[in-house]
Amino acid sequence: MNKVPNNKAWWLVLPMFLLVAFSAIIPLMTVVNYSLQDIFDQNTAYFVGVEWYQEVLRDTRLHDSLLRQFGFSFSVLAIEIPLGIAVALMMPTRGWQASAVLILLALPLLIPWNVVGTIWQVFARGDIGLFGWTLNNLGVDYNYTSNPLDAWLTVLLMDVWHWTSLVALLCYSGLRAIPDAYYQAAKIDRASRWAVFRYIQLPRLRNVLVIGVLLRFMDSFMIYTEPFVLTGGGPGNSTTFLSQTLTQMAIGQFDIGPAAAFSLVYFLIVMLVSWLFFTTITHMDKSDSGSKYDQ
Amino acid sequence: MISRRTLGLVIYLIFVLLPIYWLLNMSFKTNEEILGQITFWPTNFTFDNYITIFTDATWYMGYVNSITYVAMNLVITLLVALPAAYAFSRYKFVGDKHLFFWLLSNRMAPPAVFLLPFFQLYSSVGLFDTHLAVALAHCLFTVPLAVWILEGFMSGVPREIDETAYIDGYSFGHFFIKIFIPMISSGIGVTAFFTFMFSWVELLLARTLTSVDAKPISAIMTRTVGATGIDWGVLAAAGVLTILPGILVVWFVRNHVAKGFALGRV
């Protein structure tokens, strides 16, 4: 759409800008401030420059936690994106079934995150939970509170349960936007089901998939509440992801300086990965619909 | 082929519903039955857990608090996001692209690490433990999302309509309220749904910024861990009650929700 240059439009944006800036910039500046100082109490603080940054970049605990975080986020994406596409392809297209499936799929997304944790905490327990009880009765030695692998898999399964719907609903709306003429042309060409998916549906899903991958990456990378409620980060450190390590540093040990320094590194990592992904995707095929994003 | 697809979908939906079924099942049981044996249907069907919640002010005020700050957040978000989204969809102005990117980048800030500054900021302006504090803090992620979705919907309205209205002598405010807003009402509905959803499910900020008067229900739920162990039945009932508002809201926007999930962009 052609847009008219008009700087008076700033007046329309201004209230929004002030509101978001209040909640975004002031806390961010506070974190920057912490990250450069050694704070003993309210009135005693020394400027230490980049010392905290050097310290946290050498901290092996943070390295481990960062690696775990990447492993978790990639597992999440590797499962949720294909599964979400598959579910979207299976969804009915019209009638009451379509509405019913939409609402059922949206359910996990509408549950407060700590309640999601509670639901799985109960559901996966061996003594009172259906899932853990069934596994144990089938002869699988499953206990998410003592076995690190079980705990990790439970957190992963919980995330798949919680968020695959988002990918599925995104893809569903992408599929609905494909004109019928495409399918008719494919029918005339006697295209196989796979060919229809590969050459018609998948390319048209690209835009929504970009949104889906970005949202899932950002949210899984910042996951905190659900594993905190479910496993508390344990057993050991097996499900202690980055946000939780940082919260332990900042609030548990009052290492505010290093925690603030690493928060900013963390923020930069999220931005960098998102930006890299976004630029690669939009440059991979510029002639296609990448221009949709150049607002 | 059709039946295989349906079968796959049914299996996935069962996977989605099983944990929720289990929670619902537990909420109608007594603690003895929950801890005693696995039963797939409550043998002693009881509403006691729900009665506990609805008769105890410390419990039900949690729902009132949650709904209050979510509603406040919704109103604030729509008030500031509507004109901003209009500006983004219609005009070029200095710094527009940077501003848009900055807005979205707020979604990339890990909330867990900004808790302490948030706490200090809202304490220093005297808003700690008020509904307004939580509503304002949630604007950090609801406003960018709302602007993004609304911009998508607004760009679908041809600008000839604006121009015709101005030629007909409408002032901007008059046009915006009388003509433009009704035209994108489904977009506003979807935006409201998403704003509600993200504010309702968030707990970390809400819990940090409140202590007594504005404490959200999801934080009160931790109370069930008592000296005698966890009161599983009440915990399950409280969990079920947090799901209900979501179902109610998604029902109203069910026909537009798919488009909304694609942020109005397909």
Boltz contact constraints between the chains, C-beta under 6 A:
constraints:
  - contact:
      token1: [A, 1]
      token2: [B, 155]
      max_distance: 6.0
  - contact:
      token1: [A, 3]
      token2: [B, 91]
      max_distance: 6.0
  - contact:
      token1: [A, 3]
      token2: [B, 92]
      max_distance: 6.0
  - contact:
      token1: [A, 4]
      token2: [B, 91]
      max_distance: 6.0
  - contact:
      token1: [A, 5]
      token2: [B, 92]
      max_distance: 6.0
  - contact:
      token1: [A, 6]
      token2: [B, 91]
      max_distance: 6.0
  - contact:
      token1: [A, 7]
      token2: [B, 93]
      max_distance: 6.0
  - contact:
      token1: [A, 7]
      token2: [B, 94]
      max_distance: 6.0
  - contact:
      token1: [A, 9]
      token2: [B, 87]
      max_distance: 6.0
  - contact:
      token1: [A, 9]
      token2: [B, 91]
      max_distance: 6.0
  - contact:
      token1: [A, 9]
      token2: [B, 93]
      max_distance: 6.0
  - contact:
      token1: [A, 10]
      token2: [B, 93]
      max_distance: 6.0
  - contact:
      token1: [A, 12]
      token2: [B, 83]
      max_distance: 6.0
  - contact:
      token1: [A, 12]
      token2: [B, 87]
      max_distance: 6.0
  - contact:
      token1: [A, 13]
      token2: [B, 84]
      max_distance: 6.0
  - contact:
      token1: [A, 13]
      token2: [B, 87]
      max_distance: 6.0
  - contact:
      token1: [A, 15]
      token2: [B, 80]
      max_distance: 6.0
  - contact:
      token1: [A, 16]
      token2: [B, 80]
      max_distance: 6.0
  - contact:
      token1: [A, 16]
      token2: [B, 84]
      max_distance: 6.0
  - contact:
      token1: [A, 19]
      token2: [B, 80]
      max_distance: 6.0
  - contact:
      token1: [A, 19]
      token2: [B, 139]
      max_distance: 6.0
  - contact:
      token1: [A, 20]
      token2: [B, 143]
      max_distance: 6.0
  - contact:
      token1: [A, 23]
      token2: [B, 137]
      max_distance: 6.0
  - contact:
      token1: [A, 23]
      token2: [B, 140]
      max_distance: 6.0
  - contact:
      token1: [A, 24]
      token2: [B, 106]
      max_distance: 6.0
  - contact:
      token1: [A, 24]
      token2: [B, 140]
      max_distance: 6.0
  - contact:
      token1: [A, 26]
      token2: [B, 121]
      max_distance: 6.0
  - contact:
      token1: [A, 27]
      token2: [B, 114]
      max_distance: 6.0
  - contact:
      token1: [A, 27]
      token2: [B, 117]
      max_distance: 6.0
  - contact:
      token1: [A, 27]
      token2: [B, 118]
      max_distance: 6.0
  - contact:
      token1: [A, 27]
      token2: [B, 121]
      max_distance: 6.0
  - contact:
      token1: [A, 30]
      token2: [B, 117]
      max_distance: 6.0
  - contact:
      token1: [A, 31]
      token2: [B, 117]
      max_distance: 6.0
  - contact:
      token1: [A, 87]
      token2: [B, 12]
      max_distance: 6.0
  - contact:
      token1: [A, 90]
      token2: [B, 5]
      max_distance: 6.0
  - contact:
      token1: [A, 90]
      token2: [B, 8]
      max_distance: 6.0
  - contact:
      token1: [A, 90]
      token2: [B, 9]
      max_distance: 6.0
  - contact:
      token1: [A, 99]
      token2: [B, 254]
      max_distance: 6.0
  - contact:
      token1: [A, 102]
      token2: [B, 254]
      max_distance: 6.0
  - contact:
      token1: [A, 103]
      token2: [B, 250]
      max_distance: 6.0
  - contact:
      token1: [A, 103]
      token2: [B, 254]
      max_distance: 6.0
  - contact:
      token1: [A, 104]
      token2: [B, 13]
      max_distance: 6.0
  - contact:
      token1: [A, 106]
      token2: [B, 250]
      max_distance: 6.0
  - contact:
      token1: [A, 110]
      token2: [B, 197]
      max_distance: 6.0
  - contact:
      token1: [A, 110]
      token2: [B, 246]
      max_distance: 6.0
  - contact:
      token1: [A, 111]
      token2: [B, 243]
      max_distance: 6.0
  - contact:
      token1: [A, 112]
      token2: [B, 201]
      max_distance: 6.0
  - contact:
      token1: [A, 112]
      token2: [B, 203]
      max_distance: 6.0
  - contact:
      token1: [A, 112]
      token2: [B, 218]
      max_distance: 6.0
  - contact:
      token1: [A, 112]
      token2: [B, 242]
      max_distance: 6.0
  - contact:
      token1: [A, 113]
      token2: [B, 201]
      max_distance: 6.0
  - contact:
      token1: [A, 113]
      token2: [B, 203]
      max_distance: 6.0
  - contact:
      token1: [A, 114]
      token2: [B, 203]
      max_distance: 6.0
  - contact:
      token1: [A, 114]
      token2: [B, 218]
      max_distance: 6.0
  - contact:
      token1: [A, 115]
      token2: [B, 239]
      max_distance: 6.0
  - contact:
      token1: [A, 115]
      token2: [B, 242]
      max_distance: 6.0
  - contact:
      token1: [A, 118]
      token2: [B, 239]
      max_distance: 6.0
  - contact:
      token1: [A, 119]
      token2: [B, 19]
      max_distance: 6.0
  - contact:
      token1: [A, 119]
      token2: [B, 23]
      max_distance: 6.0
  - contact:
      token1: [A, 123]
      token2: [B, 19]
      max_distance: 6.0
  - contact:
      token1: [A, 123]
      token2: [B, 22]
      max_distance: 6.0
  - contact:
      token1: [A, 128]
      token2: [B, 34]
      max_distance: 6.0
  - contact:
      token1: [A, 130]
      token2: [B, 22]
      max_distance: 6.0
  - contact:
      token1: [A, 133]
      token2: [B, 38]
      max_distance: 6.0
  - contact:
      token1: [A, 169]
      token2: [B, 261]
      max_distance: 6.0
  - contact:
      token1: [A, 170]
      token2: [B, 261]
      max_distance: 6.0
  - contact:
      token1: [A, 170]
      token2: [B, 262]
      max_distance: 6.0
  - contact:
      token1: [A, 172]
      token2: [B, 258]
      max_distance: 6.0
  - contact:
      token1: [A, 173]
      token2: [B, 258]
      max_distance: 6.0
  - contact:
      token1: [A, 173]
      token2: [B, 259]
      max_distance: 6.0
  - contact:
      token1: [A, 173]
      token2: [B, 261]
      max_distance: 6.0
  - contact:
      token1: [A, 173]
      token2: [B, 262]
      max_distance: 6.0
  - contact:
      token1: [A, 173]
      token2: [B, 266]
      max_distance: 6.0
  - contact:
      token1: [A, 174]
      token2: [B, 266]
      max_distance: 6.0
  - contact:
      token1: [A, 177]
      token2: [B, 266]
      max_distance: 6.0
  - contact:
      token1: [A, 208]
      token2: [B, 262]
      max_distance: 6.0
  - contact:
      token1: [A, 218]
      token2: [B, 108]
      max_distance: 6.0
  - contact:
      token1: [A, 222]
      token2: [B, 110]
      max_distance: 6.0
  - contact:
      token1: [A, 224]
      token2: [B, 112]
      max_distance: 6.0
  - contact:
      token1: [A, 225]
      token2: [B, 203]
      max_distance: 6.0
  - contact:
      token1: [A, 243]
      token2: [B, 110]
      max_distance: 6.0
  - contact:
      token1: [A, 243]
      token2: [B, 112]
      max_distance: 6.0
  - contact:
      token1: [A, 246]
      token2: [B, 113]
      max_distance: 6.0
  - contact:
      token1: [A, 247]
      token2: [B, 112]
      max_distance: 6.0
  - contact:
      token1: [A, 250]
      token2: [B, 116]
      max_distance: 6.0
  - contact:
      token1: [A, 263]
      token2: [B, 113]
      max_distance: 6.0
  - contact:
      token1: [A, 266]
      token2: [B, 110]
      max_distance: 6.0
  - contact:
      token1: [A, 267]
      token2: [B, 109]
      max_distance: 6.0
  - contact:
      token1: [A, 270]
      token2: [B, 108]
      max_distance: 6.0
  - contact:
      token1: [A, 271]
      token2: [B, 108]
      max_distance: 6.0
